[in-house]
Amino acid sequence: MSDFVRSLRLWFAPGRIRDEGETPDYRFSLANERTFLAWLRTALALVGGGFAVDQFLPDLRWGVRVGLALALLGAGALCALRAVNHWVRCERAMRRGEDLPVSRFPAVLSLVVAVVALAMVLVVVLGWAEG
């Protein structure tokens, strides 16, 4: 069974993670959980931003508004999924005494948010486009 499938199963049966390695210091597991919750807060903020762009900027050209909203909503969905995946991967690594996993996701998420922010700066500087 691939490592991805094993990780995916642990999303829905996290108690099975105890079958691997040794229990880490609970402070590390709690820190991992706090990081998970921080990623979820970020995901919720991105989803909220996507809805805000769509609902509160009706004068913005449809294509621009929908594009910005979908970028934020997509980033929020990916962030939520990545949060649980990262939690499982880190918990497994701690139990096995391995290095914590590295990820490019924070850089990708930062780039998406930066592109949307720059697009919003252009919208503000150039004024609202006519619907």
JODA-V32558 format. One record per residue. RES is the residue in one small letter. SS is DSSP state (hx for helix, st for strand, lp for the rest). Layout:
res=RES ss=SS
res=RES ss=SS
//
This chain:
res=m ss=lp
res=s ss=lp
res=d ss=hx
res=f ss=hx
res=v ss=hx
res=r ss=hx
res=s ss=hx
res=l ss=hx
res=r ss=hx
res=l ss=hx
res=w ss=hx
res=f ss=hx
res=a ss=lp
res=p ss=hx
res=g ss=hx
res=r ss=hx
res=i ss=hx
res=r ss=hx
res=d ss=hx
res=e ss=lp
res=g ss=lp
res=e ss=lp
res=t ss=lp
res=p ss=lp
res=d ss=lp
res=y ss=hx
res=r ss=hx
res=f ss=hx
res=s ss=hx
res=l ss=hx
res=a ss=hx
res=n ss=hx
res=e ss=hx
res=r ss=hx
res=t ss=hx
res=f ss=hx
res=l ss=hx
res=a ss=hx
res=w ss=hx
res=l ss=hx
res=r ss=hx
res=t ss=hx
res=a ss=hx
res=l ss=hx
res=a ss=hx
res=l ss=hx
res=v ss=hx
res=g ss=hx
res=g ss=hx
res=g ss=hx
res=f ss=hx
res=a ss=hx
res=v ss=hx
res=d ss=hx
res=q ss=hx
res=f ss=hx
res=l ss=lp
res=p ss=lp
res=d ss=lp
res=l ss=lp
res=r ss=lp
res=w ss=hx
res=g ss=hx
res=v ss=hx
res=r ss=hx
res=v ss=hx
res=g ss=hx
res=l ss=hx
res=a ss=hx
res=l ss=hx
res=a ss=hx
res=l ss=hx
res=l ss=hx
res=g ss=hx
res=a ss=hx
res=g ss=hx
res=a ss=hx
res=l ss=hx
res=c ss=hx
res=a ss=hx
res=l ss=hx
res=r ss=hx
res=a ss=hx
res=v ss=hx
res=n ss=hx
res=h ss=hx
res=w ss=hx
res=v ss=hx
res=r ss=hx
res=c ss=hx
res=e ss=hx
res=r ss=hx
res=a ss=hx
res=m ss=hx
res=r ss=hx
res=r ss=hx
res=g ss=lp
res=e ss=lp
res=d ss=lp
res=l ss=lp
res=p ss=lp
res=v ss=lp
res=s ss=lp
res=r ss=lp
res=f ss=hx
res=p ss=hx
res=a ss=hx
res=v ss=hx
res=l ss=hx
res=s ss=hx
res=l ss=hx
res=v ss=hx
res=v ss=hx
res=a ss=hx
res=v ss=hx
res=v ss=hx
res=a ss=hx
res=l ss=hx
res=a ss=hx
res=m ss=hx
res=v ss=hx
res=l ss=hx
res=v ss=hx
res=v ss=hx
res=v ss=hx
res=l ss=hx
res=g ss=lp
res=w ss=lp
res=a ss=lp
res=e ss=lp
res=g ss=lp
//
